[in-house]
Amino acid sequence: MTTGDSEQQEFPIPKVPDEFFVEFAALMKQLDTVNERATLKLRKIYQFMDRFSEYVSTFTVCGEGCSYCCQNQVGLTDLEAKLIEENTGRVRKQAGSSASQRELKPCPFLNAEGACTIYSFRPFNCRTLFTLDDPEFCKTGEPHYIYGSSDGRYSVYFYAKLNEILVKLNGRKPVYDIRDLFE
């Protein structure tokens, strides 16, 4: 759970409460068997992730007003872009070049104070990244310990499995960086 080679340090990560595994199993069954629109399934995924994030926030240092990680690339599926459009009034632009080939810029949904203006509809990847050590390391780019993923490789079981569902829901449509679709 580190983003680089730094001195080994132990971070006490508590055991995930059993209630999340029970809720997760019910969600997976529902996502697999219920015939609903993909955006409704995505909302259910987000609802679970929001509850799980409340738990994760008990042992991470991320907090309101901290938006250093909002400079990272954010993979955005077509399905997530559709949900953002439907609920925020923001219209996506024609997809541009890959964000991996340009300098990183702040997310187009950050306001002047660094707060997310689409927090309730933020993408999956935004919901999976937490830092365990000094949040200043996010700002400086120093290697540090994270919980979740900053690169789409999910070390957290729930995140990995839900990402698999999201990929299936998105179908064969490409995944873009959020900056490629919104200004």
Protein Blocks (a to p, Z undefined) as FASTA:
>chain_A
ZZbdcdddddddddddfklmmmmmmmmmmmmmmccdfklmmmmmmmmmmmmmmmmmmmcc
bdehiaklmmpccdddfklmmmmmmmnopacddddddfklpccdddfkbcfkopafklmm
gcfklmmgccfbdfklmmnopacddehjfehpafbfklmmmmmmmmmmnmmadcddfklm
pZZ
